[in-house]
Amino acid sequence: MKFNLNINQVVNDMLQAALPHLLKVGQQASTFASHEFQQYITNIEHVQTMVEEKNVTRQEAQFLVDQYKMSMKAVLLTVEGLGVIATQKAINAAIDILNSALNTALGAAFKTIKFTI
Amino acid sequence: MKFRGLLKVNVAAFSVLLILTLLSCAPIQLIAPYDERIENGIKELQKNTTEFFVKIERQGGSNKNDYKNHVKFYDNSKVSTKSLLIRAGATAQNEKTEGQITSLMDKYKSLEEQHKKIGLTLNTIPSLESSFDQIFRAILTLEVAKKELIDKKKGE
């Protein structure tokens, strides 16, 4: 029985299939995170300016900072979630390649098997 | 002769077992699937919250005595976020969305406490609106990214 499976080729194909997903979603996560982090810094600076100019009280400033902190928790969870989605896409793309390679190899192997005893 | 026959049977059995094992290389799922009701629920909350801030801004802020006129907004927001949290919690691997909705609930709670005790001054409204926009954007970004997983499957 001959098993037509070039392991090195399959591993290489799996990597090639997985990488674009990691790169694409990684880029998406990085763009989202950098925009939101920048926004957070700008917002905190603005609160500081309002306190200095006495437009808000210290209590109000603390309240606003707490509000921003709660939003940032959700932002960080999104970044984490985008990472998980990228991993899922990458693993499944690699599994697709593996399945297809194994089906081809087994198909060929099957042809040579004699089931008669 | 008997040995060769036995070998052929074992090879065939092994092959069938191998195929069954390999066919079990099913796609994996690490995160809960997209939920349209979560997306729509968050969009609805975003709309109501923006309406609330526009109203407060138009009336030049809202002191603690005016709080009672906005109780309905807080009640509706509480009911909606609680429903979304229960729905998110009912799906496996949805901890991230659950955590986000919990943060949103905490924000409404903190907003209501401030309104009740101190009031919402006009100067705080743009910052509050911006912080709520940020959390809605975060939740929707994750949900839409999950949606792409479904769209990809459909396309295959």
HADDOCK unambig.tbl for C-alpha pairs under 7 A between the chains (distance, minus, plus):
assign (segid A and resid 55 and name CA) (segid B and resid 123 and name CA) 6.60 0.50 0.50
assign (segid A and resid 56 and name CA) (segid B and resid 123 and name CA) 6.76 0.50 0.50
assign (segid A and resid 64 and name CA) (segid B and resid 128 and name CA) 6.79 0.50 0.50
assign (segid A and resid 67 and name CA) (segid B and resid 107 and name CA) 6.10 0.50 0.50
assign (segid A and resid 67 and name CA) (segid B and resid 131 and name CA) 6.47 0.50 0.50
assign (segid A and resid 68 and name CA) (segid B and resid 131 and name CA) 5.41 0.50 0.50
assign (segid A and resid 70 and name CA) (segid B and resid 103 and name CA) 5.59 0.50 0.50
assign (segid A and resid 70 and name CA) (segid B and resid 107 and name CA) 6.65 0.50 0.50
assign (segid A and resid 71 and name CA) (segid B and resid 103 and name CA) 6.91 0.50 0.50
assign (segid A and resid 71 and name CA) (segid B and resid 131 and name CA) 6.24 0.50 0.50
assign (segid A and resid 71 and name CA) (segid B and resid 134 and name CA) 6.18 0.50 0.50
assign (segid A and resid 71 and name CA) (segid B and resid 135 and name CA) 4.72 0.50 0.50
assign (segid A and resid 74 and name CA) (segid B and resid 100 and name CA) 4.64 0.50 0.50
assign (segid A and resid 74 and name CA) (segid B and resid 103 and name CA) 6.63 0.50 0.50
assign (segid A and resid 74 and name CA) (segid B and resid 135 and name CA) 6.04 0.50 0.50
assign (segid A and resid 74 and name CA) (segid B and resid 138 and name CA) 6.06 0.50 0.50
assign (segid A and resid 74 and name CA) (segid B and resid 139 and name CA) 6.89 0.50 0.50
assign (segid A and resid 75 and name CA) (segid B and resid 135 and name CA) 6.80 0.50 0.50
assign (segid A and resid 75 and name CA) (segid B and resid 138 and name CA) 5.11 0.50 0.50
assign (segid A and resid 77 and name CA) (segid B and resid 96 and name CA) 5.65 0.50 0.50
assign (segid A and resid 77 and name CA) (segid B and resid 100 and name CA) 6.92 0.50 0.50
assign (segid A and resid 78 and name CA) (segid B and resid 138 and name CA) 5.92 0.50 0.50
assign (segid A and resid 78 and name CA) (segid B and resid 139 and name CA) 6.86 0.50 0.50
assign (segid A and resid 78 and name CA) (segid B and resid 142 and name CA) 5.38 0.50 0.50
assign (segid A and resid 81 and name CA) (segid B and resid 96 and name CA) 6.59 0.50 0.50
assign (segid A and resid 81 and name CA) (segid B and resid 142 and name CA) 6.56 0.50 0.50
assign (segid A and resid 82 and name CA) (segid B and resid 142 and name CA) 6.67 0.50 0.50
assign (segid A and resid 84 and name CA) (segid B and resid 30 and name CA) 6.63 0.50 0.50
assign (segid A and resid 84 and name CA) (segid B and resid 31 and name CA) 6.85 0.50 0.50
assign (segid A and resid 85 and name CA) (segid B and resid 31 and name CA) 6.85 0.50 0.50
assign (segid A and resid 88 and name CA) (segid B and resid 28 and name CA) 6.77 0.50 0.50
assign (segid A and resid 88 and name CA) (segid B and resid 29 and name CA) 6.39 0.50 0.50
assign (segid A and resid 88 and name CA) (segid B and resid 30 and name CA) 6.01 0.50 0.50
assign (segid A and resid 92 and name CA) (segid B and resid 27 and name CA) 5.26 0.50 0.50
assign (segid A and resid 92 and name CA) (segid B and resid 28 and name CA) 6.37 0.50 0.50
assign (segid A and resid 95 and name CA) (segid B and resid 25 and name CA) 6.72 0.50 0.50
assign (segid A and resid 95 and name CA) (segid B and resid 27 and name CA) 6.80 0.50 0.50
assign (segid A and resid 99 and name CA) (segid B and resid 25 and name CA) 6.83 0.50 0.50
assign (segid A and resid 115 and name CA) (segid B and resid 12 and name CA) 6.59 0.50 0.50
assign (segid A and resid 117 and name CA) (segid B and resid 5 and name CA) 5.35 0.50 0.50
assign (segid A and resid 117 and name CA) (segid B and resid 8 and name CA) 6.85 0.50 0.50
